[in-house]
Structure formats: C-alpha cells, structure tokens
Amino acid sequence: RLWARSKRPAAAFALCQACFAAALPASLYATRCLHELAGVPRGEGLGVLTLLFWALLLLAPVSAPHGALFALGHRMRERERAGSESGGFVYGWQTLGTLAGGLILTFWLIPRFQSFRIVLAVSTIDLLFCVLVLARAREERSPRLQGLCGLGAAAAAVLALGPAAGALHWSSVKSQW
C-alpha cells in the first residue's frame, strides 16, 4: 500500500522489479538446498509445519515485490492517463503476460534449458525493463537506480549466458540430492 501511494511510482516499480529479479535466482537456489537449510538429512521427509515455514520464508522475497507490481503498474497507468480504466488495462496485460509466459516456459524453455539459465534470463529481462521504465518516466529521473538496474541486467546476462548458470544448477542439484 505504501508503494502504491508513492509520489514516484516508476521508481518504486523499478525498485520492486529489481528486488524480484534479485530474489528469483536466490530463492531457486535456496529451495534446492532446503534440506541443508532446515538441518534435515537428505532423503528424510519434512513435516507440514516445517514446509509451510520454509515455503513462506523462501517465497516471500519473490512474492512480495511481484505482488506489489500490479498496484504500482496501476498507479503509473493512472498517472499517465487520468480517468482511464487503468486497473482493467493493467490487469489485462498482466493476464496476457502470465498466459504467454506460461506457454513459452512450458513448451519451449523447460525442454531446452536448465532452470538457472531460465531464471537468470528472466531477471535480465526484468532489469532491462526497469531501465526502460525509468527512462520513460522523465519527471522521475533516477539515474542511480537506472544505472544499478543496467549493471544488474548486464551481470545477470553474463551469468545466464556463461558457465555460471550451469555451475549454479549442478551445485544446487548436488546439494538437493
């Protein structure tokens, strides 16, 4: 709610998107290392309460910023076109993006790429989108945040395209099993 009332919704949107982009690969790695994090030997099942606790802990850094993006997108659209049906517009694009992303992920990405390559590519795209959002919001100049998002996008791209994604994948699989 606080971010949705921001006087600089584009900067808040970019910051929220950047937090999501950083948390996504970290959550994937931590999820694969769950037994190690929980102090439970591999092969032993985790109780329902333990799973609930860890699910909340590991998914909150991804879910919270992602959930805030709708409210911030709505606020940005409202500012751009006052009096328009911005909620429906943002919701429609969000739904189309989710549908397209789900289809692309299921039928093209998962059969061809390891999970860390996919997640780091998503983070790269998210951070590049932050740069574009900040560049478009001229009244909300935030060169530091724009530069950080650009550097983050470059770093995520290098990780996604280089051997680091494979190393993260195999390291997390080794920890998982």
N, C-alpha and C positions, 0 to 999 in steps of 0.2 A: 504494500500500500504506500509506503514511504517513497519508493522509487517511482511509482506510478504518478505521484504528485510532484515529481521533480520539475524544477524550472528549466532543466537541461535534459529533456528526455532522450535525445540522441546520444549524449554522452553516457547517460545511465544505461541505455540499451546496449551500447558498445561495451561498457564495463561488464554488464551482466553476461553478454555473449562471450566475452573474453574469459570470464570465470568459468562458464560452461565448457569452453574449448580446452581450458587447462585441466578441469576436473574430469573430463571424459576419459582420457587415457590413464590417468591416475586411478580412477575408480575401476577400470577394467583390470589393471594390474593388481590392485588390492583385492578385488573379488576373486581372482585366480589364486591369490595367496591366503585365502580366508582361513584355512585350517591352521596355517602358520600364525596368522594374526590372532586367532582365537585361542591358540595354545592347545589345539586338539590334534592328536596324531592323524596322519593321512589314513583314509580307509574307515575311520570311525565317523559315525553319523553325528550331526549336530542337532540339538534339541530345538523345538519350535521357538521358544523364547530367545535362545541364542541366535537363531537365524533371523528372527524379527529384529533384534537389537542390531546385528551386523548389517542387515539389509538397510535399515534406517540410516545407520552411520555411513555406509559406503555409497548409498544412492542420494543422500541429502545434498552433497556438494554439486551433483549433476542436476538433480530435480528442482532444487530451489531457484537457481538462476534461470533454468529453462522455463519453469512455470511463470516467472516474472516477465518473461519476454512478451507474452500476449498483452499484458496490461501496458507495458511500455510501448509496444507497437501501436496499440490503440491510441495512446496519448500522442504519439508522434503523428499519426494519421489525422487525429482530431486537430492538432495544431496546424497541420498542412492544409487541411480542408475543413474549416469550421462549419458546423451544422450538418456535415455529411453523416451518413450511416457508417462511421468508421469501425464500429465493433463488428458489424457483419462483413465488412470488407476484409479486415484483418483476420477474422475467423475463417472466412472462405479461403484466403490464401494459405493460412496455416493448415487447413484441412487438405487442400490440394498438395501442398508440400509434403505433408505426412504421408499421403497416399502415394505420391510419386517416389518419395524416399524409400518407403517400404517395399515397393515393387522393384526398384533399382537394387536395393540391398539384397532382397531375397533371390532375385533371378539373375543378377549379374555380378554383384560384388562378392557375396559369400562363396559362390562356387569357384571364384578365381583368385581371391586374395586372403591373406591372413588377417585376423581381426585387428591387430595393431596398425597395419597399413591402412585399413579402412578408417579406424578411429582417428589416426593422425591426419588422414586426408580430410575428414570431416572437420577436424579442428583447424586445419589450414584454411578451408573454405569459410568457416565461421569467422576467423580472424581477418581474412581479406574482406569479408562483408562488413566487419566493423570499420575498417579503413574507409570503405565506400560510404557507409552511413555517416561517418564523421566528416568526410569531405563534402558530402551533400548538405549537411547542416551548417551552413555558413555562419549563422548567428550564434552558433555554439562552438566556436573554434576551440579545439582541444588538441593542439599539436603533439603534446607529450603522449597522450593516450593513443592518438593516431600512430605515432612512431612506435610505441610499445606494441600495438596490435600488428603493425607491419613487421617488426622484428620477430614477434611471436609466430606470425604466419610463415616467415622465411625459415625459422627454426623447425617448425612442425613439418614444413615441406621437405626439408633436408632429412629429417628423421623418417618421414613416410617413404621417401624415395630411396633412401640409403639402406645400409645393412643394419642400422639401429632398430628398425621395426622388426626385422627377423630375430634379432638378439633379444628384444623385449618379449616377443612371442615365445621363444624357446625357453627363456629364463622363467617366465610365468608358468608355462606348461610344466617345467621341471618342478617348480615349487608346488604346483597344484597336485601333481602325481608323485 
